[in-house]
């Protein structure tokens, strides 16, 4: 956390290094419960600090990772690492099911083939490779929006998140890409 005054001068910094844990496949990922607790603890301290009056909050975090919430609003899956490889056969199936060439898809979504760094493919992977895990998901938030949710209790997204190499957004139409609707991910 970095705290700025009204003149945008840094007046306090708090650093937390997340140690990796292993996800359900044995791939390294951030320890989401520890990150969540750290954020909540430091937010509480800032809000109740006698020398600070917090007037605004902004989040910067790697946005290619999703936090998947259950119906109760609590995380139900690990914070999968966007560097986790997507199985080649599943990626091939994804691109084969598109109604356009991979090149046209890349142009339409501004998303070159980047595996799980295309966060939409993480949802596709969960739905098709881990359907029992996918069934637990009520809402998926990119990490910066999850951090906001921790403080506000409100779930939302924005174009800077959905449109940034996620393979989710059709820039020509200004809406989710057809594959998102075909897979029922927009529900």
N, CA and C atoms as a LAMMPS dump frame, in Angstrom:
ITEM: TIMESTEP
0
ITEM: NUMBER OF ATOMS
561
ITEM: BOX BOUNDS ff ff ff
-5.0000000000000000e+02 5.0000000000000000e+02
-5.0000000000000000e+02 5.0000000000000000e+02
-5.0000000000000000e+02 5.0000000000000000e+02
ITEM: ATOMS id mol type element x y z
1 1 1 N 0.849 -1.175 0
2 1 2 C 0 0 0
3 1 3 C 0.888 1.23 0
4 2 1 N 0.492 2.207 -0.76
5 2 2 C 1.202 3.483 -0.778
6 2 3 C 0.177 4.559 -0.458
7 3 1 N 0.483 5.367 0.528
8 3 2 C -0.413 6.432 0.948
9 3 3 C 0.157 7.761 0.48
10 4 1 N -0.658 8.506 -0.261
11 4 2 C -0.261 9.814 -0.769
12 4 3 C -1.035 10.897 -0.038
13 5 1 N -0.434 12.084 0.066
14 5 2 C -1.19 13.226 0.576
15 5 3 C -1.867 13.917 -0.608
16 6 1 N -2.521 15.025 -0.346
17 6 2 C -3.268 15.704 -1.413
18 6 3 C -2.363 16.309 -2.476
19 7 1 N -1.084 16.462 -2.183
20 7 2 C -0.123 16.958 -3.176
21 7 3 C 0.576 15.802 -3.892
22 8 1 N 0.059 14.603 -3.7
23 8 2 C 0.571 13.379 -4.319
24 8 3 C 1.988 13.026 -3.867
25 9 1 N 2.321 13.416 -2.665
26 9 2 C 3.597 13.045 -2.068
27 9 3 C 3.384 11.788 -1.229
28 10 1 N 4.304 10.851 -1.326
29 10 2 C 4.191 9.619 -0.542
30 10 3 C 4.438 9.944 0.927
31 11 1 N 3.479 9.534 1.768
32 11 2 C 3.64 9.758 3.205
33 11 3 C 3.719 8.451 3.995
34 12 1 N 3.401 7.337 3.361
35 12 2 C 3.519 6.048 4.036
36 12 3 C 3.508 4.942 2.989
37 13 1 N 4.241 3.881 3.265
38 13 2 C 4.267 2.707 2.391
39 13 3 C 4.224 1.455 3.25
40 14 1 N 3.45 0.486 2.804
41 14 2 C 3.378 -0.804 3.477
42 14 3 C 3.534 -1.878 2.416
43 15 1 N 4.447 -2.779 2.625
44 15 2 C 4.749 -3.814 1.643
45 15 3 C 4.418 -5.178 2.214
46 16 1 N 3.84 -6.005 1.377
47 16 2 C 3.566 -7.389 1.75
48 16 3 C 4.003 -8.269 0.589
49 17 1 N 4.872 -9.199 0.86
50 17 2 C 5.309 -10.143 -0.163
51 17 3 C 4.515 -11.424 0.039
52 18 1 N 3.736 -11.763 -0.963
53 18 2 C 2.945 -12.996 -0.894
54 18 3 C 3.849 -14.173 -1.215
55 19 1 N 3.931 -15.086 -0.293
56 19 2 C 4.679 -16.305 -0.576
57 19 3 C 3.775 -17.248 -1.352
58 20 1 N 4.38 -17.937 -2.288
59 20 2 C 3.611 -18.867 -3.111
60 20 3 C 3.142 -20.069 -2.306
61 21 1 N 1.978 -20.541 -2.677
62 21 2 C 1.475 -21.838 -2.245
63 21 3 C 1.212 -22.607 -3.531
64 22 1 N 0.763 -23.824 -3.419
65 22 2 C 0.461 -24.612 -4.613
66 22 3 C -1.042 -24.698 -4.805
67 23 1 N -1.479 -24.553 -6.06
68 23 2 C -2.902 -24.696 -6.353
69 23 3 C -3.277 -26.179 -6.359
70 24 1 N -4.499 -26.475 -6.722
71 24 2 C -4.988 -27.852 -6.688
72 24 3 C -4.329 -28.762 -7.724
73 25 1 N -3.545 -28.187 -8.634
74 25 2 C -2.78 -28.977 -9.602
75 25 3 C -1.296 -29.013 -9.26
76 26 1 N -0.91 -28.374 -8.16
77 26 2 C 0.493 -28.333 -7.776
78 26 3 C 1.289 -27.224 -8.434
79 27 1 N 0.603 -26.237 -9.048
80 27 2 C 1.281 -25.112 -9.691
81 27 3 C 1.334 -23.945 -8.698
82 28 1 N 2.449 -23.217 -8.643
83 28 2 C 2.548 -22.103 -7.692
84 28 3 C 1.493 -21.024 -7.948
85 29 1 N 0.968 -20.493 -6.85
86 29 2 C 0.013 -19.381 -6.927
87 29 3 C 0.129 -18.566 -5.647
88 30 1 N -0.404 -17.352 -5.677
89 30 2 C -0.398 -16.516 -4.479
90 30 3 C -1.366 -17.07 -3.447
91 31 1 N -1.061 -16.82 -2.194
92 31 2 C -1.877 -17.288 -1.074
93 31 3 C -3.007 -16.275 -0.863
94 32 1 N -4.15 -16.521 -1.482
95 32 2 C -5.26 -15.568 -1.461
96 32 3 C -5.766 -15.271 -0.052
97 33 1 N -5.957 -16.25 0.819
98 33 2 C -6.423 -15.902 2.174
99 33 3 C -5.464 -14.958 2.91
100 34 1 N -4.174 -15.163 2.738
101 34 2 C -3.192 -14.287 3.392
102 34 3 C -3.243 -12.879 2.797
103 35 1 N -3.335 -12.779 1.48
104 35 2 C -3.447 -11.475 0.828
105 35 3 C -4.715 -10.758 1.278
106 36 1 N -5.82 -11.483 1.325
107 36 2 C -7.095 -10.908 1.751
108 36 3 C -6.992 -10.364 3.172
109 37 1 N -6.436 -11.148 4.069
110 37 2 C -6.31 -10.719 5.467
111 37 3 C -5.415 -9.493 5.585
112 38 1 N -4.317 -9.488 4.845
113 38 2 C -3.401 -8.353 4.876
114 38 3 C -4.106 -7.077 4.414
115 39 1 N -4.84 -7.174 3.32
116 39 2 C -5.573 -6.002 2.818
117 39 3 C -6.579 -5.509 3.851
118 40 1 N -7.361 -6.398 4.412
119 40 2 C -8.378 -5.997 5.384
120 40 3 C -7.742 -5.385 6.63
121 41 1 N -6.667 -5.973 7.116
122 41 2 C -5.992 -5.438 8.302
123 41 3 C -5.45 -4.038 8.053
124 42 1 N -4.768 -3.855 6.925
125 42 2 C -4.174 -2.55 6.641
126 42 3 C -5.229 -1.503 6.303
127 43 1 N -6.29 -1.888 5.677
128 43 2 C -7.38 -0.948 5.416
129 43 3 C -7.991 -0.48 6.742
130 44 1 N -8.186 -1.396 7.654
131 44 2 C -8.724 -1.04 8.974
132 44 3 C -7.783 -0.054 9.681
133 45 1 N -6.491 -0.344 9.639
134 45 2 C -5.515 0.557 10.282
135 45 3 C -5.529 1.944 9.647
136 46 1 N -5.582 2.006 8.329
137 46 2 C -5.611 3.312 7.658
138 46 3 C -6.87 4.099 8.006
139 47 1 N -8 3.427 7.99
140 47 2 C -9.267 4.119 8.277
141 47 3 C -9.325 4.649 9.705
142 48 1 N -8.627 3.991 10.614
143 48 2 C -8.683 4.388 12.018
144 48 3 C -7.405 5.071 12.502
145 49 1 N -6.521 5.419 11.585
146 49 2 C -5.265 6.071 11.953
147 49 3 C -5.559 7.51 12.378
148 50 1 N -5.009 7.951 13.492
149 50 2 C -5.333 9.295 13.987
150 50 3 C -4.793 10.435 13.125
151 51 1 N -3.804 10.161 12.266
152 51 2 C -3.198 11.233 11.473
153 51 3 C -3.63 11.252 10.009
154 52 1 N -4.439 10.274 9.587
155 52 2 C -4.822 10.185 8.183
156 52 3 C -6.332 10.248 8.043
157 53 1 N -6.76 10.929 6.993
158 53 2 C -8.154 10.892 6.563
159 53 3 C -8.141 10.405 5.123
160 54 1 N -8.59 9.195 4.901
161 54 2 C -8.562 8.618 3.558
162 54 3 C -9.716 9.201 2.754
163 55 1 N -9.374 9.803 1.61
164 55 2 C -10.383 10.431 0.753
165 55 3 C -10.622 9.669 -0.538
166 56 1 N -9.754 8.761 -0.862
167 56 2 C -9.912 7.989 -2.088
168 56 3 C -8.984 6.793 -2.078
169 57 1 N -9.338 5.81 -2.875
170 57 2 C -8.554 4.582 -2.963
171 57 3 C -8.462 4.178 -4.426
172 58 1 N -7.295 3.718 -4.831
173 58 2 C -7.099 3.199 -6.173
174 58 3 C -6.319 1.893 -6.057
175 59 1 N -6.597 0.966 -6.934
176 59 2 C -5.932 -0.328 -6.875
177 59 3 C -5.114 -0.566 -8.121
178 60 1 N -3.904 -1.014 -7.917
179 60 2 C -3.048 -1.475 -8.992
180 60 3 C -2.569 -2.864 -8.59
181 61 1 N -2.9 -3.828 -9.397
182 61 2 C -2.506 -5.217 -9.141
183 61 3 C -2.502 -5.92 -10.486
184 62 1 N -1.814 -7.035 -10.565
185 62 2 C -1.849 -7.729 -11.849
186 62 3 C -3.279 -8.191 -12.108
187 63 1 N -3.762 -7.799 -13.266
188 63 2 C -5.17 -7.992 -13.564
189 63 3 C -5.503 -9.227 -14.362
190 64 1 N -4.53 -10.053 -14.668
191 64 2 C -4.817 -11.243 -15.468
192 64 3 C -5.21 -12.428 -14.599
193 65 1 N -5.334 -12.211 -13.318
194 65 2 C -5.764 -13.28 -12.416
195 65 3 C -7.178 -12.997 -11.932
196 66 1 N -7.956 -14.048 -11.841
197 66 2 C -9.323 -13.949 -11.337
198 66 3 C -9.403 -14.441 -9.899
199 67 1 N -10.266 -13.792 -9.131
200 67 2 C -10.691 -14.326 -7.846
201 67 3 C -12.122 -14.791 -8.072
202 68 1 N -12.369 -16.052 -7.815
203 68 2 C -13.675 -16.659 -8.06
204 68 3 C -14.436 -16.746 -6.743
205 69 1 N -15.614 -16.13 -6.731
206 69 2 C -16.427 -16.063 -5.52
207 69 3 C -17.626 -16.982 -5.628
208 70 1 N -17.991 -17.583 -4.513
209 70 2 C -19.207 -18.38 -4.444
210 70 3 C -20.407 -17.485 -4.19
211 71 1 N -21.567 -18.086 -4.059
212 71 2 C -22.802 -17.329 -3.838
213 71 3 C -22.741 -16.507 -2.557
214 72 1 N -21.923 -16.931 -1.59
215 72 2 C -21.794 -16.195 -0.33
216 72 3 C -20.798 -15.043 -0.416
217 73 1 N -20.197 -14.832 -1.598
218 73 2 C -19.25 -13.738 -1.78
219 73 3 C -17.837 -14.041 -1.315
220 74 1 N -17.58 -15.275 -0.931
221 74 2 C -16.252 -15.679 -0.466
222 74 3 C -15.516 -16.442 -1.572
223 75 1 N -14.183 -16.324 -1.629
224 75 2 C -13.416 -17.073 -2.629
225 75 3 C -13.633 -18.578 -2.492
226 76 1 N -13.788 -19.239 -3.641
227 76 2 C -14.028 -20.685 -3.648
228 76 3 C -12.916 -21.478 -4.341
229 77 1 N -12.006 -20.79 -5.007
230 77 2 C -10.915 -21.458 -5.724
231 77 3 C -9.606 -20.73 -5.441
232 78 1 N -8.488 -21.368 -5.737
233 78 2 C -7.203 -20.682 -5.574
234 78 3 C -7.1 -19.484 -6.523
235 79 1 N -6.173 -18.604 -6.233
236 79 2 C -5.855 -17.491 -7.125
237 79 3 C -4.885 -18.044 -8.171
238 80 1 N -5.466 -18.699 -9.192
239 80 2 C -4.641 -19.365 -10.196
240 80 3 C -3.669 -18.379 -10.834
241 81 1 N -2.464 -18.83 -11.028
242 81 2 C -1.407 -18.038 -11.622
243 81 3 C -1.655 -17.926 -13.126
244 82 1 N -1.605 -16.721 -13.659
245 82 2 C -1.822 -16.537 -15.093
246 82 3 C -0.689 -17.123 -15.929
247 83 1 N 0.405 -17.517 -15.299
248 83 2 C 1.493 -18.188 -16.019
249 83 3 C 1.282 -19.693 -16.108
250 84 1 N 0.256 -20.192 -15.453
251 84 2 C -0.075 -21.62 -15.504
252 84 3 C -0.381 -21.975 -16.962
253 85 1 N 0.216 -23.021 -17.472
254 85 2 C -0.052 -23.359 -18.876
255 85 3 C -1.46 -23.923 -19.061
256 86 1 N -2.084 -23.521 -20.147
257 86 2 C -3.375 -24.101 -20.509
258 86 3 C -3.074 -25.346 -21.344
259 87 1 N -3.757 -26.44 -21.116
260 87 2 C -3.498 -27.629 -21.936
261 87 3 C -3.645 -27.304 -23.427
262 88 1 N -2.692 -27.767 -24.208
263 88 2 C -2.675 -27.434 -25.636
264 88 3 C -3.936 -27.882 -26.353
265 89 1 N -4.457 -29.06 -26.002
266 89 2 C -5.661 -29.543 -26.676
267 89 3 C -6.866 -28.659 -26.361
268 90 1 N -6.927 -28.128 -25.152
269 90 2 C -8.038 -27.252 -24.775
270 90 3 C -7.928 -25.899 -25.476
271 91 1 N -6.717 -25.37 -25.562
272 91 2 C -6.506 -24.113 -26.284
273 91 3 C -6.853 -24.292 -27.76
274 92 1 N -6.443 -25.407 -28.345
275 92 2 C -6.759 -25.677 -29.751
276 92 3 C -8.269 -25.771 -29.947
277 93 1 N -8.959 -26.421 -29.023
278 93 2 C -10.419 -26.536 -29.104
279 93 3 C -11.076 -25.161 -29.009
280 94 1 N -10.577 -24.331 -28.109
281 94 2 C -11.122 -22.978 -27.961
282 94 3 C -11.053 -22.226 -29.289
283 95 1 N -9.886 -22.195 -29.895
284 95 2 C -9.723 -21.447 -31.147
285 95 3 C -10.475 -22.098 -32.305
286 96 1 N -10.616 -23.413 -32.296
287 96 2 C -11.362 -24.109 -33.354
288 96 3 C -12.857 -23.808 -33.279
289 97 1 N -13.369 -23.539 -32.086
290 97 2 C -14.801 -23.269 -31.916
291 97 3 C -15.197 -21.843 -32.282
292 98 1 N -14.223 -20.979 -32.508
293 98 2 C -14.537 -19.594 -32.856
294 98 3 C -15.137 -19.524 -34.252
295 99 1 N -15.971 -18.538 -34.458
296 99 2 C -16.578 -18.34 -35.773
297 99 3 C -15.706 -17.437 -36.648
298 100 1 N -14.447 -17.303 -36.29
299 100 2 C -13.51 -16.474 -37.046
300 100 3 C -12.11 -17.061 -36.889
301 101 1 N -11.213 -16.623 -37.724
302 101 2 C -9.84 -17.122 -37.647
303 101 3 C -9.186 -16.608 -36.363
304 102 1 N -8.168 -17.312 -35.887
305 102 2 C -7.45 -16.811 -34.707
306 102 3 C -6.895 -15.398 -34.914
307 103 1 N -6.486 -15.095 -36.141
308 103 2 C -5.957 -13.761 -36.432
309 103 3 C -7.052 -12.701 -36.311
310 104 1 N -8.238 -13.004 -36.848
311 104 2 C -9.354 -12.06 -36.731
312 104 3 C -9.795 -11.922 -35.277
313 105 1 N -9.787 -13.03 -34.545
314 105 2 C -10.143 -12.998 -33.125
315 105 3 C -9.172 -12.099 -32.358
316 106 1 N -7.885 -12.249 -32.656
317 106 2 C -6.876 -11.41 -32.011
318 106 3 C -7.143 -9.941 -32.295
319 107 1 N -7.47 -9.613 -33.531
320 107 2 C -7.745 -8.221 -33.892
321 107 3 C -9.023 -7.713 -33.229
322 108 1 N -10.056 -8.526 -33.21
323 108 2 C -11.345 -8.126 -32.644
324 108 3 C -11.261 -7.908 -31.136
325 109 1 N -10.503 -8.764 -30.448
326 109 2 C -10.431 -8.708 -28.983
327 109 3 C -9.18 -8 -28.459
328 110 1 N -8.282 -7.614 -29.372
329 110 2 C -6.983 -7.032 -28.966
330 110 3 C -6.26 -7.966 -28.001
331 111 1 N -6.366 -9.257 -28.273
332 111 2 C -5.802 -10.281 -27.392
333 111 3 C -4.977 -11.279 -28.184
334 112 1 N -3.672 -11.054 -28.283
335 112 2 C -2.846 -12.079 -28.917
336 112 3 C -2.894 -13.357 -28.091
337 113 1 N -2.539 -14.457 -28.706
338 113 2 C -2.543 -15.745 -27.991
339 113 3 C -1.497 -15.711 -26.877
340 114 1 N -1.98 -15.644 -25.655
341 114 2 C -1.085 -15.564 -24.501
342 114 3 C -1.412 -16.612 -23.442
343 115 1 N -2.135 -17.651 -23.821
344 115 2 C -2.488 -18.687 -22.851
345 115 3 C -3.37 -18.129 -21.745
346 116 1 N -3.056 -18.488 -20.501
347 116 2 C -3.873 -18.06 -19.365
348 116 3 C -3.709 -16.576 -19.046
349 117 1 N -2.732 -15.92 -19.683
350 117 2 C -2.634 -14.468 -19.545
351 117 3 C -3.847 -13.811 -20.204
352 118 1 N -4.488 -14.515 -21.132
353 118 2 C -5.81 -14.125 -21.626
354 118 3 C -6.792 -14.659 -20.584
355 119 1 N -7.18 -13.832 -19.643
356 119 2 C -7.934 -14.336 -18.487
357 119 3 C -9.245 -15.006 -18.872
358 120 1 N -9.821 -14.632 -19.995
359 120 2 C -11.023 -15.329 -20.444
360 120 3 C -10.779 -16.811 -20.649
361 121 1 N -9.574 -17.158 -21.085
362 121 2 C -9.255 -18.577 -21.264
363 121 3 C -9.171 -19.319 -19.935
364 122 1 N -8.908 -18.594 -18.856
365 122 2 C -8.955 -19.232 -17.538
366 122 3 C -10.375 -19.711 -17.238
367 123 1 N -11.367 -18.89 -17.59
368 123 2 C -12.762 -19.283 -17.375
369 123 3 C -13.123 -20.474 -18.257
370 124 1 N -12.69 -20.428 -19.511
371 124 2 C -12.934 -21.537 -20.435
372 124 3 C -12.282 -22.812 -19.904
373 125 1 N -11.05 -22.698 -19.441
374 125 2 C -10.323 -23.841 -18.88
375 125 3 C -11.067 -24.428 -17.683
376 126 1 N -11.49 -23.56 -16.774
377 126 2 C -12.221 -24.058 -15.603
378 126 3 C -13.507 -24.763 -16.015
379 127 1 N -14.243 -24.168 -16.93
380 127 2 C -15.53 -24.74 -17.339
381 127 3 C -15.35 -26.12 -17.965
382 128 1 N -14.313 -26.274 -18.78
383 128 2 C -14.158 -27.52 -19.534
384 128 3 C -13.204 -28.531 -18.895
385 129 1 N -12.229 -28.07 -18.148
386 129 2 C -11.267 -28.996 -17.54
387 129 3 C -11.592 -29.301 -16.078
388 130 1 N -12.325 -28.41 -15.426
389 130 2 C -12.646 -28.578 -14.006
390 130 3 C -14.106 -28.196 -13.76
391 131 1 N -15.035 -28.894 -14.384
392 131 2 C -16.441 -28.482 -14.271
393 131 3 C -16.972 -28.468 -12.836
394 132 1 N -16.47 -29.353 -11.984
395 132 2 C -16.939 -29.364 -10.592
396 132 3 C -16.457 -28.116 -9.846
397 133 1 N -15.279 -27.63 -10.187
398 133 2 C -14.782 -26.381 -9.606
399 133 3 C -15.544 -25.193 -10.192
400 134 1 N -15.74 -25.228 -11.492
401 134 2 C -16.446 -24.148 -12.181
402 134 3 C -17.857 -23.968 -11.619
403 135 1 N -18.506 -25.066 -11.268
404 135 2 C -19.881 -25.014 -10.754
405 135 3 C -19.98 -24.254 -9.435
406 136 1 N -18.875 -24.103 -8.725
407 136 2 C -18.879 -23.38 -7.449
408 136 3 C -18.895 -21.864 -7.634
409 137 1 N -18.549 -21.419 -8.842
410 137 2 C -18.348 -19.986 -9.086
411 137 3 C -19.683 -19.278 -9.296
412 138 1 N -19.87 -18.205 -8.558
413 138 2 C -21.026 -17.321 -8.746
414 138 3 C -20.589 -16.043 -9.462
415 139 1 N -19.417 -15.531 -9.111
416 139 2 C -18.875 -14.305 -9.693
417 139 3 C -17.363 -14.446 -9.806
418 140 1 N -16.805 -13.96 -10.907
419 140 2 C -15.35 -13.904 -11.064
420 140 3 C -14.946 -12.443 -11.202
421 141 1 N -14.016 -12.024 -10.365
422 141 2 C -13.508 -10.652 -10.406
423 141 3 C -12.009 -10.696 -10.682
424 142 1 N -11.55 -9.821 -11.573
425 142 2 C -10.11 -9.687 -11.724
426 142 3 C -9.55 -9.171 -10.397
427 143 1 N -8.302 -9.467 -10.126
428 143 2 C -7.716 -9.167 -8.824
429 143 3 C -7.903 -7.71 -8.381
430 144 1 N -7.666 -6.704 -9.227
431 144 2 C -7.88 -5.332 -8.746
432 144 3 C -9.33 -5.077 -8.304
433 145 1 N -10.295 -5.64 -9.027
434 145 2 C -11.692 -5.456 -8.653
435 145 3 C -12.031 -6.232 -7.379
436 146 1 N -11.37 -7.365 -7.169
437 146 2 C -11.559 -8.098 -5.914
438 146 3 C -11.058 -7.267 -4.736
439 147 1 N -9.912 -6.621 -4.898
440 147 2 C -9.385 -5.792 -3.814
441 147 3 C -10.358 -4.67 -3.478
442 148 1 N -10.954 -4.082 -4.493
443 148 2 C -11.98 -3.067 -4.256
444 148 3 C -13.187 -3.665 -3.544
445 149 1 N -13.594 -4.845 -3.975
446 149 2 C -14.718 -5.552 -3.353
447 149 3 C -14.468 -5.79 -1.865
448 150 1 N -13.226 -6.097 -1.504
449 150 2 C -12.901 -6.31 -0.094
450 150 3 C -13.223 -5.083 0.751
451 151 1 N -13.019 -3.903 0.169
452 151 2 C -13.231 -2.671 0.928
453 151 3 C -14.652 -2.144 0.832
454 152 1 N -15.317 -2.407 -0.29
455 152 2 C -16.635 -1.804 -0.522
456 152 3 C -17.787 -2.788 -0.456
457 153 1 N -17.499 -4.061 -0.682
458 153 2 C -18.57 -5.053 -0.762
459 153 3 C -19.309 -5.019 -2.086
460 154 1 N -18.85 -4.185 -3.021
461 154 2 C -19.503 -4.056 -4.324
462 154 3 C -18.701 -4.795 -5.387
463 155 1 N -19.414 -5.527 -6.24
464 155 2 C -18.794 -6.272 -7.337
465 155 3 C -19.002 -5.492 -8.627
466 156 1 N -17.935 -5.23 -9.318
467 156 2 C -18.026 -4.53 -10.595
468 156 3 C -16.797 -4.851 -11.426
469 157 1 N -16.848 -4.436 -12.667
470 157 2 C -15.691 -4.511 -13.535
471 157 3 C -15.653 -3.234 -14.356
472 158 1 N -14.651 -3.108 -15.184
473 158 2 C -14.53 -1.91 -16.009
474 158 3 C -13.807 -2.272 -17.3
475 159 1 N -13.864 -1.361 -18.247
476 159 2 C -13.273 -1.624 -19.557
477 159 3 C -11.768 -1.836 -19.486
478 160 1 N -11.089 -1.149 -18.577
479 160 2 C -9.64 -1.321 -18.502
480 160 3 C -9.279 -2.728 -18.06
481 161 1 N -10.182 -3.38 -17.376
482 161 2 C -9.943 -4.751 -16.943
483 161 3 C -10.412 -5.739 -18.002
484 162 1 N -11.661 -5.644 -18.375
485 162 2 C -12.253 -6.597 -19.323
486 162 3 C -11.604 -6.499 -20.699
487 163 1 N -11.136 -5.32 -21.068
488 163 2 C -10.598 -5.13 -22.408
489 163 3 C -9.104 -5.326 -22.552
490 164 1 N -8.411 -5.646 -21.48
491 164 2 C -6.951 -5.724 -21.524
492 164 3 C -6.481 -7.158 -21.74
493 165 1 N -6.274 -7.543 -22.97
494 165 2 C -5.804 -8.864 -23.417
495 165 3 C -6.491 -10.029 -22.702
496 166 1 N -7.785 -9.886 -22.432
497 166 2 C -8.529 -10.949 -21.745
498 166 3 C -9.154 -11.946 -22.702
499 167 1 N -9.298 -11.571 -23.974
500 167 2 C -10.019 -12.357 -24.982
501 167 3 C -11.516 -12.388 -24.689
502 168 1 N -11.992 -11.481 -23.859
503 168 2 C -13.41 -11.429 -23.492
504 168 3 C -14.19 -10.372 -24.272
505 169 1 N -13.553 -9.288 -24.657
506 169 2 C -14.26 -8.125 -25.167
507 169 3 C -14.124 -7.993 -26.677
508 170 1 N -15.241 -7.751 -27.344
509 170 2 C -15.266 -7.481 -28.777
510 170 3 C -15.233 -5.965 -28.949
511 171 1 N -14.093 -5.45 -29.347
512 171 2 C -13.934 -4.005 -29.474
513 171 3 C -14.721 -3.434 -30.646
514 172 1 N -14.963 -4.233 -31.671
515 172 2 C -15.725 -3.74 -32.819
516 172 3 C -17.182 -3.498 -32.448
517 173 1 N -17.733 -4.339 -31.585
518 173 2 C -19.144 -4.221 -31.19
519 173 3 C -19.342 -3.528 -29.843
520 174 1 N -18.285 -3.375 -29.074
521 174 2 C -18.407 -2.755 -27.76
522 174 3 C -19.188 -3.61 -26.772
523 175 1 N -18.964 -4.912 -26.824
524 175 2 C -19.667 -5.842 -25.927
525 175 3 C -18.818 -7.097 -25.77
526 176 1 N -19.267 -7.973 -24.87
527 176 2 C -18.555 -9.239 -24.734
528 176 3 C -18.54 -9.959 -26.078
529 177 1 N -17.457 -10.695 -26.318
530 177 2 C -17.324 -11.451 -27.557
531 177 3 C -18.364 -12.57 -27.587
532 178 1 N -18.727 -12.992 -28.789
533 178 2 C -19.742 -14.043 -28.962
534 178 3 C -19.427 -15.313 -28.177
535 179 1 N -18.145 -15.687 -28.091
536 179 2 C -17.811 -16.928 -27.395
537 179 3 C -18.179 -16.843 -25.914
538 180 1 N -18.101 -15.652 -25.332
539 180 2 C -18.449 -15.47 -23.919
540 180 3 C -19.923 -15.799 -23.715
541 181 1 N -20.751 -15.309 -24.635
542 181 2 C -22.189 -15.591 -24.55
543 181 3 C -22.474 -17.056 -24.868
544 182 1 N -21.798 -17.61 -25.865
545 182 2 C -21.998 -19.015 -26.219
546 182 3 C -21.697 -19.936 -25.036
547 183 1 N -20.672 -19.598 -24.285
548 183 2 C -20.281 -20.408 -23.123
549 183 3 C -21.092 -20.07 -21.869
550 184 1 N -21.929 -19.026 -21.951
551 184 2 C -22.735 -18.642 -20.79
552 184 3 C -21.935 -17.962 -19.693
553 185 1 N -20.803 -17.377 -20.043
554 185 2 C -19.956 -16.738 -19.043
555 185 3 C -20.462 -15.366 -18.622
556 186 1 N -21.358 -14.795 -19.401
557 186 2 C -21.869 -13.459 -19.097
558 186 3 C -23.095 -13.494 -18.195
559 187 1 N -23.457 -14.667 -17.739
560 187 2 C -24.658 -14.791 -16.903
561 187 3 C -24.32 -14.671 -15.437
